[in-house]
C-alpha cells in the first residue's frame, strides 16, 4: 500500500469506522482517537495490511481493542487516557434519539452490542460477523435476536419487530 | 419512538475533524521508528565507544604521517550462552520447571506453524508450568548466532502465522494475529483450537540475537476481549524478562 492508496483508504473509511467504534464503546472522542491510532498502526504495519483480506476490518478490530485496552488501563491506574493522537473534536450536538440509542447500546452486554453494531451499522452479513468475532454463526444469530429484544425493551419499543 | 433497528441501520456520527492523512502516516512512521529505536541506539553506542579512541589518535598525528587505513566496521559480539542468572521464570508460578532443551508444549493449528529452534540456535532454555486443572504455560529463550539469524527466524514465524491465519479464518480451528504494542520485533497470535473457546496465545519477542517465546493456554477465545486480555497478560508477565534481554542486544543495558 503506497501513500496515495493509504490516504484514499483513510479518507474513505475514517468516518464510517469511527461511527462503528463509537457505537461499540459509547464514547465519541475515545472512538475517534482509537481509530486514528489504529490507522497510524495500519500505516506502520502496511506490509501486513497488504495481506489482510479486509483492511477496514483490521482497523476496526485494532481500534476496538485499543479502546478496550485503554479503558482497562484507565480503570486500573485511574489516570486520564493517553492523548497521543487526535485533535480536539468538534462535533454537532446529537439528537435526543441518537443519545438514547447510544445509552441503550452501552447497557447491552458487550458481545450483543458488538454483534448488533457489526451487523446493523457495519452492514456485515452474519457469516462475516462470525468471522470477525471468532464465534459460530449460530452464536451470532442468537446474540442478534437477544440484542434486538433487549434494545427494544431499553428504548421502550417492545412492539417493534424485525426478521 | 422509532424502531431501534431502523435507528441502528441509519446510525451515523456527527461530522468529526480527523487528522490529515499525512499526519497519520507520520505518526505511523514514528511508531515504526520507535520499534526499531532500541537496537539502533545500542548499535550507535557500540560504534561510538570503539570509534572515539581512533578519533583521538587521529587528532594526535602530525600531518606528515601517512593516513591510517580505515578500520573495518566494528562487529558486535553476540552472546551465545544464556547466563545462569537470566530470570527466565520471572512472573511464572513457583512450581515452574526449567530445562536446557526445547519441546513444543502447545498444539499447532496448521502444520509446522509454530516457532521451532530447528538446530540453528546456540543455546536454549525452556521454562514449563503445567496447570493443576487444565492448560499451562511455557516460556523459551533461544540465542542465535547473530541478530540477523534471530530476525530471520522471527520473519519465518510471521509468514507461517499469517499464512495459517489466512487459510483458517472463519473456521473453528483457526489462527489469529493479535495487534500488539510491542512492535516489529515481536509477533503475538492466538491459535484457536475449537469453537469451545480453548486457545493458545503466543508472544514472540526478539532482542538482539535472542528470541523469547511465551505461550499460555486460555479459555474464552471466542471473545476478542478475552484474546486481547490474554495477550496483555502475557506482555505484562514477561516485562521484566524482556527488559533483562537487553544483555543480548548490541549495546549496554
Boltz contact constraints between the chains, C-beta under 6 A:
constraints:
  - contact:
      token1: [A, 7]
      token2: [B, 21]
      max_distance: 6.0
  - contact:
      token1: [A, 10]
      token2: [B, 21]
      max_distance: 6.0
  - contact:
      token1: [A, 14]
      token2: [B, 18]
      max_distance: 6.0
  - contact:
      token1: [A, 18]
      token2: [B, 13]
      max_distance: 6.0
  - contact:
      token1: [A, 19]
      token2: [B, 12]
      max_distance: 6.0
  - contact:
      token1: [A, 19]
      token2: [B, 13]
      max_distance: 6.0
  - contact:
      token1: [A, 22]
      token2: [B, 13]
      max_distance: 6.0
  - contact:
      token1: [A, 23]
      token2: [B, 11]
      max_distance: 6.0
  - contact:
      token1: [A, 32]
      token2: [B, 16]
      max_distance: 6.0
  - contact:
      token1: [A, 36]
      token2: [B, 19]
      max_distance: 6.0
  - contact:
      token1: [A, 39]
      token2: [B, 24]
      max_distance: 6.0
  - contact:
      token1: [A, 40]
      token2: [B, 24]
      max_distance: 6.0
  - contact:
      token1: [A, 40]
      token2: [B, 27]
      max_distance: 6.0
  - contact:
      token1: [A, 40]
      token2: [B, 28]
      max_distance: 6.0
  - contact:
      token1: [A, 43]
      token2: [B, 25]
      max_distance: 6.0
  - contact:
      token1: [A, 43]
      token2: [B, 28]
      max_distance: 6.0
  - contact:
      token1: [A, 44]
      token2: [B, 28]
      max_distance: 6.0
  - contact:
      token1: [A, 44]
      token2: [B, 31]
      max_distance: 6.0
  - contact:
      token1: [A, 44]
      token2: [B, 32]
      max_distance: 6.0
  - contact:
      token1: [A, 51]
      token2: [B, 162]
      max_distance: 6.0
  - contact:
      token1: [A, 62]
      token2: [B, 179]
      max_distance: 6.0
  - contact:
      token1: [A, 65]
      token2: [B, 179]
      max_distance: 6.0
  - contact:
      token1: [A, 65]
      token2: [B, 228]
      max_distance: 6.0
  - contact:
      token1: [A, 68]
      token2: [B, 225]
      max_distance: 6.0
  - contact:
      token1: [A, 85]
      token2: [B, 27]
      max_distance: 6.0
  - contact:
      token1: [A, 87]
      token2: [B, 17]
      max_distance: 6.0
  - contact:
      token1: [A, 89]
      token2: [B, 16]
      max_distance: 6.0
  - contact:
      token1: [A, 90]
      token2: [B, 17]
      max_distance: 6.0
  - contact:
      token1: [A, 91]
      token2: [B, 14]
      max_distance: 6.0
  - contact:
      token1: [A, 91]
      token2: [B, 16]
      max_distance: 6.0
  - contact:
      token1: [A, 92]
      token2: [B, 14]
      max_distance: 6.0
  - contact:
      token1: [A, 94]
      token2: [B, 14]
      max_distance: 6.0
  - contact:
      token1: [A, 101]
      token2: [B, 7]
      max_distance: 6.0
  - contact:
      token1: [A, 120]
      token2: [B, 8]
      max_distance: 6.0
  - contact:
      token1: [A, 120]
      token2: [B, 9]
      max_distance: 6.0
  - contact:
      token1: [A, 121]
      token2: [B, 8]
      max_distance: 6.0
  - contact:
      token1: [A, 121]
      token2: [B, 11]
      max_distance: 6.0
  - contact:
      token1: [A, 131]
      token2: [B, 169]
      max_distance: 6.0
  - contact:
      token1: [A, 131]
      token2: [B, 170]
      max_distance: 6.0
  - contact:
      token1: [A, 134]
      token2: [B, 222]
      max_distance: 6.0
  - contact:
      token1: [A, 135]
      token2: [B, 222]
      max_distance: 6.0
  - contact:
      token1: [A, 136]
      token2: [B, 195]
      max_distance: 6.0
  - contact:
      token1: [A, 151]
      token2: [B, 4]
      max_distance: 6.0
  - contact:
      token1: [A, 152]
      token2: [B, 4]
      max_distance: 6.0
  - contact:
      token1: [A, 155]
      token2: [B, 1]
      max_distance: 6.0
  - contact:
      token1: [A, 155]
      token2: [B, 4]
      max_distance: 6.0
  - contact:
      token1: [A, 156]
      token2: [B, 1]
      max_distance: 6.0
  - contact:
      token1: [A, 157]
      token2: [B, 1]
      max_distance: 6.0
  - contact:
      token1: [A, 157]
      token2: [B, 4]
      max_distance: 6.0
  - contact:
      token1: [A, 160]
      token2: [B, 3]
      max_distance: 6.0
  - contact:
      token1: [A, 162]
      token2: [B, 5]
      max_distance: 6.0
